[in-house]
């Protein structure tokens, strides 16, 4: 049986550090002055600042000033680790001693629905997958928003419910909670409106504080790169991979990082209901090649670092078998039933809330698709109501796009490239988007592209010594 517990306080070493920090005469002003001059902050100073943010002693505008100073002057690995630690212990921390408790995180993209495929695959192979997922913001979609396309699915769980479902089903999906890394929730909101989202130390601390708080023994990271990702260059993606690896190893966690392409939507569907349908089709073995491949490689990595396969390649083989024999699909159905979702949607897609109007985007000339402005495609979906630009926005699960072509595909003039799903009241908007997509966002040239970006750039597995 999986033993687990909730820890509210950090280790004795961290307690001593916090006691020392409380005895020192810190102030937000002196810490801000030090970082603005490019000097290294101590772990005590960082902990004091984060604790002050939660207690109200440090104001939001002071936290914003520190974020900008970090963005400009950087954080080294020790500072990044200290920030992660402070954010991690700002709330409850779960502890699952077993090696086979593994989570996955993606840095976000357009059409990225791999969690709904890889998690059931890994769970079917014996991995315990504790997912605490966020909502969409900006041009990227959110896992929690997508799964709520299925009526009744409960993402608001208590910590006790979360643990019980994981124990019984190997798989649980919960929305973000105030109990887990509450400091990150405040800081992320400030980063989002202060142009400090793309700061690698801040990304690292945000991701790792939440993932470490889930109690997983290992983490698989899908780091997206390309113009549809937050990290647009391969160099930045590699820097983030190294930062995540360093932080994971400092906390004695196994980690696999995989850098994948986001120069076009992943799969063919963009929009919450459409993406869940595509995920179910992929679990049935009928998914697009790119989505299937990325999902299998990530699931294989989870199986490997859980200790259930000796190599990543062997893990991928197990993942393929779980997809082929139907056990992954069954695990997804079990997830729905356990958390109150209507499992009949798996066999009857007509039950999904889909916008009734369809507008086709036709190719204006014959040739080959050379590029797609993926970020703009994501923002177009937001305009239709399929995402949010501010946290208060409501999301419409029924709208979105179905692509019929990928980069490198041949098209004829007048041939459909994609279909827009929208409401009758949005006909004028749909026509505007149709023009933008056909004339600006999708580039077609006479010759075959000389080189298409790889789907998966590189994969790295790092093992903790403990």
N, C-alpha and C positions, 0 to 999 in steps of 0.2 A: 504493500500500500504506500502511496506517496505521502510522505510526511511533509507538512508545511506549517509555517507559522507567520505571524505578522510581527514585524519589529518596528517599533516607533522611534527608537533611539539608535544612534550609530554605535560603533565599536568603542571599547574602553579607551583606545588610543585617540579616537576622534573626540570622545568626551573630555579627555585631558586637554586637547587642543582648544576645544570650545571654552573650557574653564579659563585657560590662559588668555584666550581672546577677550573674554568678558572682563578680565582684570586689566587689560591694556586700555590706554586712553585713545581709542580710535575716534575718528569723525569722518563723515562723508566727504567733507571739504578736503582734508589732508589726503585721503585715499584718491579722490578725483585728481588732485593736484599732482600726486605721484605718478598716476597712470598717464595723465596728459603730457607729462614730461618723458614718457617712454620707459619709465622704470618698472622693474618687476614687483608685483604685489606678493606679499606673503600669503600662505594658506589661511592664517588667522585673519588677515585683513579681508580676504575674500569671503570667508565664513561670516565675519561680523557684518559685512555689507548685505549679504543675502538674508541673514537673520533680521537685520534692521528693516529690510524691505517688507518682510512678512509681518513684523511687529508695528510698522508705521513710523519707526524712527528715521528710516530713509524714505524720502519722497520719490514718487514716480519720476519726476523730472531729474532727480539726482541719479536714479538708475539709468535713465535715458542718456545722461551725460557719460556715465561709465561705459555703456554699450558703444557709444560713438568713439570714445577713447580706445576701447579694445579694437573696434573696427579699423581705426587709423593706425594704432601703434602695435597691435597684435597681442597675443597671449602665447607664452611658450608652453611646453608640454606639462610642466609642473603647475602652472597657473590654470591651464585647461582642466587638469585632473582635480585641482582644488575646487574649481567652479562646479564641475560635475558632482563632486562629493557633497558640496553645500546644497546644491539643488536636489540631489538624490535624497538626502536626509531631511529635507524640508517637510516631508510627509511620511506616510507609512512605507515600509519596505518589506516585500514578501520574500521568503526564503524557501526555495525548493531544492533540497540537497541533491536530488538525482541529476545525473549528467544529461538525461534525455529530455529535459525541459528546455526547449529552444524556441526563440522568437525570431521573426523576420521584420525588417523595416525597409521601406523604400523612401528615397528622398523626393519622390513625387513626379508625376508626369501626366500626360494626356492619354486617356484610355488605359491607364495602368490599373488592371484589376487582378493582378497575379495572386494577391492574398487569398481570394476565394477559391483558387485552384490549388496552390501549393500547400496551404494549411491543411485541407482535408487529405491531400496526398500524404503529407508527412505524418499526420495523425493516424492514417490507415496503416502506416508502416511502423507504428509504435512510438513516435515522437509525441511528447506532450507540448502543445502549442498554446501559450497564454497571450492572446492578442489584446492589447489596449490601443484602440485606434482613434484617429482624429477625424474631424470633418474637413471638407474642402474649403480652400480659401484661395482667391486669385484664380489663376488659369488651371490649377490642378484639382482633381476630384478627391473626395474623402471616402475612406472605407466605410465609416459609420453611415454616411448619407446613402451610400450605394446599397448596403444590406437592408436598410429601412425601406427600400423599394418593395420588399416583401412584407405585407401587412402583419402586424402583431409581433414582429421580431423585437425582442427586448435587449437594448444595448445598455440600459441603465441598471447596473447590477451592484449589489453590495460586495465588499471584499469576500465575505463568507460564501455568497452565491458563486462568485468568480472561482473560488478554490474548489467548491463542491462539483461544479460543472467540469472543471479541468480534470479532477480526479475520476469522474464517471465516464467522460466522453473523449478524453485526450485533447479536446479542442474547446476553446471558449473565446468569444469575441465581445469585448466590452468597450463602451465609449470612454473618453477621458473623464477622470473623476477628480474631485478636490482632494481625495485622500492620497493620490499618487503624485509626487513632485509638484506641489502647488506653486512653488517658486517659478517653475518653468512656464506655467500658464500665464502668470503676470508678465514675465520677461518676454515670452513669445509675442504677446499682444503689443508690447512696446516696440519690439524689433520690427514687427509687421508695418508699423506706421512711421518708422524712423530710418528706413533704407539701410538696415543692418542685418537683413535676412541672410545675405550671402557671405557672412563672416564664418570661416571654417571653425575657429575655436568655439564660437557661439552655437553653431550647428551641432558640433560634437557634444557639447555639454547638454544641449536640449535633447538630442536623441538618446544619448547614453544614460542620462539621469532617469528617463522614463523606462528605458529597457532594463536597466539594472534594478529599478524598483519593482519590476515584475517578478524578479527572482529567478530568471532564466540562467542556466549554466553556460549557455552559448547563444550567439546572435549571428544571424545571416543578414548582411546589408546589401541591398540593391541600390547602387549609386548611379543615378541617371546623369547622362551628359549629352550635350547637343542643344540646339537653340530652343527646344521645348522643355528644357530642364532649368532648375535654378543655377546649376553649375554648368555653364555653357561650353567649357573647354575640357579636354581630356586631362590637361595639367592640373586644373582645379579639382577634378574628380579624384585624381591620384593623391593629391594633398589631403583631401578629406578621408580617403581610404586609409592613409597612413595615420592620420590623427585618430580615427575611430579604432584602428588596430592598437595603437599605443595606449589609448585609454582603456580599452577592453582588457588588455594584458595587465595593466596596473591594478585592475579590479579582479584579476584571476578568472577572467572569462574567455572561453574559446570564441573565435570569430572567423567568419568567412566574409570577405568583401568581393562583390562582383560589380564591375562597371559595365553598364548596358546603355544602349543607344536610345535617345529620345529626340531624334531628328524627324520622326513621323509618329503619329499615334500608334500605340501598341495594340495589336489586334485590329479589328475593323469597326468596333463600336465605341462611341463617345457619348456619355449621358448615363444617368444612374440605372434606370430600368434596362436599357439596351445593353449595358455592360454586365449586369447580372445574368441576363439571358445568354450572352456570349460566354460567360464563365461557366454556366451550367452546360452549355453545348461542348465546351472544352473538357469538362469532367466526363462527358459522354463520349469523348474521343473524336469530336467533330470540330474542334477549335482551329483558329488560324495558326499557321505554322510558327510565326514569330512568338505569339503569346504562349503557345504550347511549349516551345523550346525553352523560353526564359523561365516559365513556371517549373518545368521539370528540372532544370539545372539548379534553381534555387531550392526546390524541395530536396533534391539529391544532396545538396550541401547541408541542409538541416539534418537529414538522416545520418550523414557522415559525422558531423561534429557532435551528434547525440551519441556516437559510439555504436550505432546500429549497422554501420557499413565501414569496412576497413579503408575504403578510398572514396573520393567524390564520384568517380566513375561507377563504382558499385552502388553508391547511393542513388545515382540517376537510374540505374537498371531497376532497382527496387521501386522507384517512383513510377517508372513506365509500367511496371507490372500492376501497381495499385490503380493506375488509370485504366489499364486494359481489362482488369478483372472486375471492375465496377465497385471496388471497395472504397475508393476515394469519393465517388458520387454518393455512396451510402453514408459516408461520414459527414458529407455536407448536409444530407437530408436529416441525419441525427442532430446536427447542430441547429437546424431550423426548428425541429420539433422540441428540442431541449429548451430553446430560448423563446418559444412562443410563436415562431414564424409559421406561415401557412405552407406546408410542404407540398401541397397539390400544385403550386406554381411551377415546380420542377418539371412536371409533365404537361402542364397546360399554360403555355405562354400567353394565351389570350386573356388570362386573368391579370396580367401586368397592366399598369396604368401607362398607356402609350398615347402620345398626341395623335390625333386623327388625321392631320394634314401632312402631306408629303410634297416636298419640292426638290426636284432633281437638279444637281449642278452638273452641267454638260461641258465636255471638253470643247474649247473654242477652236482647236486645231488638232491635226494628227501629229503623232510623235511619241515621245517617251517622257514619263514624269521624272523630273530631275530633283525637285525639292518641294517641301511643304512647310509653310510657316506654322509650326506646331503650336507655339505659344498663342498665336492669334486664333487658331482653331479652338483652343481651350477657352479663350476669352469670348469667342463667338457663342460657345455653348452657355457661358455665363449670361450673355445678353439675352438668350432665349429663356433664362430662368433656371438653367441646369446646374448652376454653381452660385457662389456668393463672392462679392467683393468686400463686404464687411460682415462681421460675425452675426449680425442681426438679420441678415437676408434670409428669406425662406427659399428652399430649394424645390424646384419642380422636377420630379423624377421622370416625367413622361417625355421630355424633349431631348434632342441630341442629334447625332449624325451616325449614319452607317456608310462606311467607305467601301467602294467597290474596287479600288485600285491602290497599289502601294508604289513607293518610289522604285523606279526601274521598269515598271510595267508599261506596255505599249497601249496607246489609246488612239481611237479614231475621232475625227471631228464629229461632234454631236453625241458621242458616247457618254453615258453617265459615269462620273467620277465618284460622287457620293450623293446620298439622299439626306435632306434635312427633315427632321421630325419636329413639327410645330403645331400650334393651335390656329384655328381659323382667324382669330383676332390678331395673329402675328404675321399675316400674309405679307404685309408691306415690309416688315423687318426681314422676313425670310428671303424676299426678293433682293433686298439690299445685301444680305449676307451671300446670296447666290452670286451676285456680281463681284463682290470682293474676293470670294473664294476662287472663282473662275479666272478673274483678270489679274489678281495680285498675289494671292496666298499660295497658289499651286502653279509651279513653273513647268511648262512643257517645252521640250526642245526636239529638233529633228532626229538627233542621233542618240544611241544608247549611252547612258552615263558611263564614263570610263571607269569610275570606281564608286561603289556603293559603300557607305559606312557599315562596319561590322555590327551585327546585332549584340554580340558580347565581346567587349574589348579584352578583358582579362579577369582572372579569378585568383584569389589568394586566400589561403587558409592559415591562420595563426593559432597555435595551441598554447594555453596557459601551462605553466609548470606544475600547478597544483591540480 
